[in-house]
Amino acid sequence: MNTRSIRFRLAVWHAVFTAAIFILLGTLLFVQVRAYLKSTILETQSRRARQIAETLVANLPRTGEAYLASQIETLYAPELGDRFIRVTRPGGSVLYRSGAPADQSFDPASVAPVGSGGRMQGTRMDVLPDGRTLLVASQEIGAGGGASYIVEVGTSGEPVNQLVRRLLTLLALGLPFVALVAAGGGYILVRRALAPVEQIARKAAIITQHNLSERLPVPETHDELERLSIALNHMITRLDDAFGNSRRFVADASHELRTPLTIVQGELESLAKDGATPAEFREQLGSLLEEVERLARIVQQLFALSRLDAGEAHSESTVLDLSALAVSTAEQMALLAEDKRIILSCEGSSPVFVTGDRSRLRQVVVNLLDNAIKYTEPGGAIVLTTAMKNGAAVLEVADSGVGIPSEALPHVFERFFRVRRERASTDGGAGLGLAIVKSISSAHGGRVEVESVEGTGSRFRVHLPPSPTLDFKPE
């Protein structure tokens, strides 16, 4: 999984945001439930304290203290009900105090005396010496003669604490589950939302200068994605028009230049052969003829590139033996290699069948061999190899020449790129040969790659889709 993708990041943010909301709501729930439980218990204790004060303590002068104690035991049974009840006389002495509760949740004798905290009436939470809590409500009431008694009724806070702890445990256990569900659900939702983007990306990846007539899918979502697709399609239309104008210009210019260059070349050759032309002029005419021939080659290469850009690489497509084509082409160029004392050899006698335009594929071999011969020093070697490798037809040209600097390798297939520009006027090239090789290879569904070490040599390798041998028909 790509952790840097928008899909992953949105899913994570959705999970984090949902978890944060869950934690916030859980905290509020925890605080509110704890406060509600404590307030409910204290309110119950307050009602019971008022009831004891108003029905029993208020009648104390008439009924007596013994009756009060017996009535509390009979009516409220504090030990059985796990309650704390204490009645304090005006002087601070204890009139009545309940015994230990049945659940032993607290020790009544350890409860601080009334008024020790500065409060005589109201509710409070006492922390006992053993760490347990006691929720207590106090009620002050007069019993005649100006005497005021304090009635305290309480109960252990442990049930509340246990319930709150269980709630906290449930919230803690629920948090990972909520985060996991949020992450999974968010991932699914984001994936569905970005599905049109995936379709647009896949379509955009296959659109090149050779198929600018293709258009991106437009999702009918009436949102930003639909507007983006429409805008990109308009941009592709403008690019198609620009590329078309550029191709037409190059094709028209190269076509128009061929005729005047041919005429100029013919006139110069006539002057060079004319016996009346002075000898010093003939040397200049020879230099002019070389430049005209170089311009003619450049124009021819530009015309070839314009035709390739227009998709004319398969005008005469057929099944052919790439090995035989490479050998025959190498034999025709052997004289150029011999002139520089370069050994040109071919390896791979097994047939390698491909489907394509014979003249175009021959041009690939010619350009690669011409490039190798041009940059291989006298006494060097060039090896031309054809073979089937990993399900592809491979044409390889390896030389022992000057090599290519590492910083120039990514640019060698660019048009008009030259590794050594100072040699432009001496080797007759214009930086279009390898660009033509790449265009022809791409037009045939293949690719070309280069490996080179400066000072050691270069290795150009063309990969083409193979054709089944049974489809091959000798020409």
C-alpha positions in Angstrom: 0.0 0.0 0.0 1.3 3.4 -1.0 1.4 5.5 2.3 1.9 8.7 0.3 -1.2 8.3 -1.9 -4.2 10.7 -1.4 -6.4 7.6 -0.8 -4.3 6.5 2.1 -3.9 9.9 3.6 -7.6 10.7 3.4 -8.5 7.4 5.0 -6.0 8.1 7.9 -7.2 11.6 8.4 -10.8 10.3 8.4 -9.9 7.7 11.0 -8.0 10.2 13.2 -10.9 12.8 12.9 -13.4 10.1 13.8 -11.3 8.8 16.7 -10.9 12.4 18.0 -14.7 12.9 17.9 -15.2 9.6 19.7 -12.7 10.5 22.4 -14.3 13.9 22.9 -17.8 12.5 23.0 -16.6 9.6 25.3 -14.9 12.1 27.6 -18.1 14.2 27.8 -20.2 11.1 28.3 -17.8 9.9 31.1 -17.9 13.2 32.9 -21.7 13.6 32.5 -22.5 10.0 33.6 -20.2 10.3 36.7 -21.7 13.6 37.7 -25.3 12.4 37.1 -24.8 9.2 39.1 -23.2 11.1 42.0 -25.8 13.9 41.9 -28.6 11.3 41.8 -27.3 9.4 44.8 -26.7 12.6 46.8 -30.2 13.8 46.0 -31.6 10.5 47.2 -29.5 10.8 50.4 -30.7 14.4 50.9 -34.4 13.3 50.6 -33.8 10.6 53.1 -31.9 12.9 55.5 -34.8 15.4 55.3 -37.3 12.7 55.9 -35.5 11.4 59.0 -35.1 15.0 60.3 -38.7 16.0 59.7 -40.4 12.8 60.8 -38.2 11.6 63.6 -35.7 14.2 64.9 -38.3 17.0 64.9 -40.4 14.9 67.3 -37.4 14.0 69.5 -38.6 16.1 72.6 -41.8 14.1 72.6 -40.6 10.6 71.6 -37.1 10.4 73.1 -33.7 9.3 71.8 -34.3 5.6 72.3 -37.4 5.7 70.1 -35.5 7.6 67.5 -32.8 5.0 67.3 -35.3 2.1 67.2 -37.3 3.8 64.4 -34.2 4.4 62.3 -33.3 0.7 62.7 -36.8 -0.4 61.9 -37.7 1.9 59.1 -34.4 2.3 57.3 -32.3 -0.7 58.3 -29.0 1.0 57.4 -26.8 -2.0 57.9 -28.8 -4.2 55.6 -29.2 -1.4 53.1 -25.5 -0.5 53.2 -26.2 3.0 54.4 -24.6 5.3 56.8 -26.9 7.2 59.2 -25.7 9.5 61.9 -27.6 11.9 64.2 -25.5 14.4 66.1 -26.6 16.4 69.1 -26.2 20.1 69.4 -23.0 19.8 71.4 -21.4 17.6 68.8 -21.9 14.3 70.6 -23.3 11.4 68.6 -26.9 10.5 69.3 -27.1 7.7 66.8 -24.7 6.1 64.4 -25.4 3.1 62.2 -23.3 0.0 62.3 -21.0 -1.5 59.7 -22.8 -2.2 56.4 -23.4 -5.8 55.2 -21.1 -5.4 52.2 -18.3 -3.9 54.5 -17.8 -1.1 52.0 -16.9 1.4 54.7 -16.3 1.8 58.4 -18.9 4.2 60.0 -16.5 4.9 62.8 -13.9 6.4 60.4 -16.3 9.0 59.0 -15.1 12.5 60.0 -17.3 14.3 62.6 -19.9 16.7 61.3 -18.7 20.2 60.8 -15.0 19.2 60.4 -15.0 20.4 56.9 -16.7 23.7 57.8 -20.1 22.6 56.5 -23.1 21.7 58.6 -25.6 21.2 55.8 -25.5 20.1 52.2 -23.8 17.3 50.3 -20.3 16.1 50.3 -17.9 13.3 49.3 -15.7 12.0 52.1 -12.5 10.1 51.4 -12.1 7.5 54.1 -8.7 6.4 55.4 -8.7 3.2 53.3 -9.1 5.3 50.1 -12.8 4.5 49.6 -15.4 7.3 49.1 -18.6 8.0 50.9 -21.4 10.2 49.5 -23.0 12.0 52.4 -26.0 14.4 52.7 -26.5 16.5 55.8 -29.6 18.1 57.1 -29.8 20.5 60.1 -33.1 20.7 62.0 -34.3 22.2 65.3 -36.0 20.0 67.8 -37.4 22.5 70.3 -35.7 24.8 72.8 -33.5 26.2 70.1 -31.4 23.0 69.9 -30.3 22.0 66.4 -29.5 18.4 65.4 -27.6 17.2 62.4 -28.8 14.3 60.4 -26.3 12.6 58.0 -27.3 10.0 55.5 -24.7 8.5 53.2 -23.8 5.5 51.0 -20.6 4.1 49.6 -19.4 5.7 46.3 -17.8 2.4 45.2 -20.8 1.3 43.0 -20.6 4.6 41.2 -16.8 4.2 40.8 -17.2 0.7 39.5 -19.8 1.7 37.0 -17.7 4.6 35.8 -14.7 2.3 35.5 -16.7 -0.1 33.4 -17.8 2.7 31.2 -14.3 3.9 30.8 -13.1 0.4 29.9 -15.9 0.1 27.3 -14.9 3.4 25.8 -11.2 2.4 25.7 -12.0 -0.9 24.1 -14.4 0.8 21.6 -11.8 3.4 20.5 -9.6 1.0 18.4 -12.8 -0.6 16.9 -14.2 2.8 15.9 -10.8 3.9 14.5 -10.5 0.6 12.5 -14.1 0.9 11.1 -13.5 4.6 10.3 -10.3 3.8 8.5 -11.8 0.9 6.5 -15.0 2.8 5.7 -13.0 5.9 4.9 -10.7 4.0 2.6 -13.7 2.4 0.7 -15.4 5.8 0.4 -12.3 7.5 -0.8 -11.6 4.7 -3.2 -15.0 5.0 -4.7 -14.8 8.8 -4.8 -11.3 8.7 -6.5 -12.3 5.9 -9.0 -12.8 8.5 -11.8 -9.4 9.9 -11.1 -7.9 6.4 -11.6 -9.7 6.1 -14.9 -8.5 9.5 -16.0 -4.9 8.7 -14.9 -4.9 5.4 -16.8 -6.2 7.0 -19.9 -3.8 10.0 -19.7 -0.8 7.5 -19.3 -1.4 6.1 -22.8 -1.9 9.4 -24.6 1.2 10.5 -26.5 2.0 12.8 -29.4 1.0 9.9 -31.7 -2.6 9.5 -30.4 -3.6 13.0 -29.3 -7.0 12.3 -30.9 -7.8 10.3 -27.8 -9.7 12.0 -25.0 -10.0 11.5 -21.2 -13.2 10.0 -19.8 -15.6 12.6 -18.4 -17.4 11.4 -15.3 -21.0 12.7 -15.2 -20.7 13.7 -11.5 -21.3 17.4 -12.0 -18.4 18.2 -9.6 -14.8 19.3 -9.7 -13.7 16.1 -11.4 -16.0 16.6 -14.3 -14.8 20.1 -14.8 -11.2 19.0 -14.5 -11.7 16.3 -17.2 -13.3 18.7 -19.5 -10.5 21.3 -19.0 -7.9 18.6 -19.6 -9.6 17.5 -22.8 -9.7 21.0 -24.1 -5.9 21.2 -23.3 -5.3 18.0 -25.2 -7.2 19.4 -28.2 -5.0 22.5 -28.2 -1.9 20.3 -27.9 -3.2 18.2 -30.8 -3.6 21.3 -32.9 -0.1 22.6 -31.9 1.6 19.3 -32.7 -0.3 19.0 -36.0 0.8 22.5 -37.0 4.4 21.7 -36.0 4.4 18.4 -37.9 2.9 20.1 -41.0 5.5 22.9 -40.8 8.4 20.5 -40.5 7.1 18.3 -43.3 6.4 21.2 -45.6 9.7 22.9 -44.8 11.8 19.8 -45.3 9.9 18.9 -48.5 10.3 22.4 -49.9 14.0 22.5 -49.0 14.8 19.2 -50.8 14.4 20.6 -54.3 16.5 23.8 -53.9 19.2 21.8 -52.1 19.2 19.3 -54.9 19.5 22.1 -57.5 22.3 23.8 -55.5 24.2 20.5 -55.2 23.9 19.8 -58.9 25.1 23.3 -59.9 28.1 23.0 -57.5 29.0 19.6 -58.9 28.8 21.0 -62.4 31.1 23.8 -61.5 33.5 21.4 -59.7 33.7 19.2 -62.9 34.1 22.2 -65.2 37.7 22.3 -66.4 37.5 26.1 -66.7 37.0 26.5 -63.0 40.2 27.6 -61.3 41.8 25.1 -59.0 41.5 27.3 -55.9 37.8 27.6 -56.5 37.4 23.9 -56.8 38.6 23.4 -53.2 36.0 25.9 -52.0 33.4 24.2 -54.1 34.3 20.9 -52.5 33.7 22.4 -49.0 30.4 23.8 -50.2 29.3 20.5 -51.5 30.1 18.8 -48.2 27.9 21.4 -46.4 25.1 21.0 -48.9 25.2 17.3 -48.6 25.1 17.7 -44.8 22.1 20.0 -45.1 20.4 17.5 -47.4 20.9 14.7 -44.9 19.4 16.9 -42.1 16.4 17.8 -44.3 15.9 14.1 -45.1 16.0 13.2 -41.4 13.6 15.9 -40.6 11.3 14.7 -43.3 11.6 11.1 -41.9 10.8 12.4 -38.4 7.7 14.3 -39.6 6.4 11.1 -41.3 7.0 9.1 -38.1 5.2 11.7 -36.0 2.3 11.5 -38.5 2.1 7.8 -37.8 3.4 6.5 -41.1 5.8 4.0 -39.6 3.7 1.0 -40.7 2.9 2.0 -44.3 4.4 -1.3 -45.6 4.2 -3.5 -42.5 5.1 -7.2 -42.9 6.5 -10.1 -41.0 10.3 -10.2 -41.5 13.4 -11.8 -40.1 15.2 -9.1 -38.0 18.4 -11.2 -38.0 18.6 -11.4 -41.8 17.8 -7.7 -42.1 20.6 -6.8 -39.6 23.2 -9.0 -41.4 22.4 -7.6 -44.9 22.5 -4.0 -43.6 25.8 -4.6 -41.8 27.3 -6.1 -45.0 26.3 -2.9 -46.8 28.0 -0.7 -44.2 31.1 -2.9 -43.8 33.0 -0.6 -46.2 32.6 2.4 -43.9 34.0 0.3 -41.0 36.9 -0.9 -43.1 37.8 2.6 -44.0 38.4 3.3 -40.3 40.0 -0.1 -39.7 37.1 -1.1 -37.4 36.1 -4.8 -37.1 32.3 -5.1 -37.7 30.9 -8.6 -36.7 27.4 -10.0 -36.5 26.2 -12.5 -33.9 22.9 -14.5 -33.8 22.2 -16.7 -36.7 18.8 -17.8 -35.4 15.8 -16.1 -37.1 14.1 -13.4 -35.1 10.7 -12.6 -36.6 9.0 -9.2 -36.0 6.2 -7.3 -37.7 7.0 -3.9 -39.1 8.1 -1.7 -42.0 11.3 -3.2 -43.5 12.7 0.2 -44.6 12.1 1.8 -41.2 13.7 -1.1 -39.3 16.6 -1.0 -41.7 16.9 2.6 -40.9 17.2 1.7 -37.2 20.1 -0.6 -38.0 21.8 1.9 -40.3 21.6 4.8 -37.7 22.9 2.6 -34.9 25.8 1.3 -36.9 26.6 4.7 -38.4 26.6 6.2 -34.9 28.9 3.4 -33.6 31.3 3.7 -36.6 31.4 7.5 -36.2 32.4 7.4 -32.5 34.7 4.3 -32.5 38.4 5.0 -32.9 40.4 3.2 -35.7 41.3 -0.4 -34.6 38.1 -0.7 -32.5 35.3 -3.2 -32.8 31.6 -3.2 -33.3 29.3 -6.2 -32.6 25.8 -6.4 -33.9 23.6 -9.0 -32.2 20.0 -10.2 -32.7 18.3 -12.6 -30.3 15.1 -13.5 -28.5 15.3 -12.4 -24.8 12.5 -12.5 -22.2 9.9 -12.8 -24.9 11.1 -9.8 -27.0 13.1 -9.5 -30.2 16.3 -7.7 -29.3 18.7 -5.9 -31.6 21.9 -4.8 -30.0 24.8 -2.7 -31.2 27.9 -2.6 -29.0 31.1 -0.7 -29.7 34.4 0.0 -28.1 34.3 3.7 -28.9 34.7 6.9 -26.9 31.5 6.2 -24.8 29.0 8.7 -23.5 29.3 10.8 -20.3 26.8 9.7 -17.6 25.2 13.1 -17.4 24.4 13.0 -21.2 22.8 9.5 -21.2 19.2 10.7 -20.4 19.4 13.0 -23.3 20.9 11.0 -26.2 17.6 10.3 -27.8 16.4 13.9 -27.8 16.3 15.7 -31.1 19.3 17.8 -32.0 21.1 16.8 -28.8 24.8 16.3 -29.3 27.2 15.0 -26.7 30.1 16.9 -28.3 28.8 19.9 -30.1 32.3 20.9 -31.2 32.2 17.9 -33.6 29.0 19.0 -35.3 30.8 20.4 -38.3 33.3 17.6 -38.6 31.2 14.4 -38.4 28.3 15.6 -40.5 25.6 14.8 -37.9 22.9 16.9 -36.5 21.7 14.9 -33.5 18.7 13.4 -35.2 19.9 9.8 -35.8 19.1 8.4 -32.4 15.9 10.4 -32.2 14.8 8.6 -35.4 15.7 5.3 -33.8 13.6 6.0 -30.8 10.6 7.2 -32.9 10.7 4.1 -35.1 11.1 1.8 -32.1 8.1 3.4 -30.3 6.0 3.3 -33.5 6.6 -0.5 -33.7 5.6 -0.9 -30.0 9.1 -1.3 -28.8 11.7 0.7 -26.9 15.4 1.5 -27.1 17.9 1.8 -24.2 21.6 2.6 -23.9 24.4 1.6 -21.6 27.7 3.4 -21.8 30.9 4.1 -19.9 32.9 7.1 -21.1 36.2 5.9 -22.6 35.1 2.3 -22.8 32.2 2.1 -25.3 28.5 2.1 -25.7 25.8 -0.5 -26.0 22.4 0.4 -27.7 19.6 -2.2 -27.3 16.3 -2.1 -29.2 13.4 -4.3 -27.9 10.6 -5.1 -30.3 7.5 -7.3 -30.0 8.1 -10.6 -31.7 5.9 -12.2 -34.3 5.0 -15.9 -34.4 7.2 -17.8 -36.8 4.2 -19.5 -38.4 3.1 -16.1 -39.7 6.4 -15.5 -41.5 6.2 -15.7 -45.3 9.6 -15.4 -47.1 9.7 -12.5 -49.5 
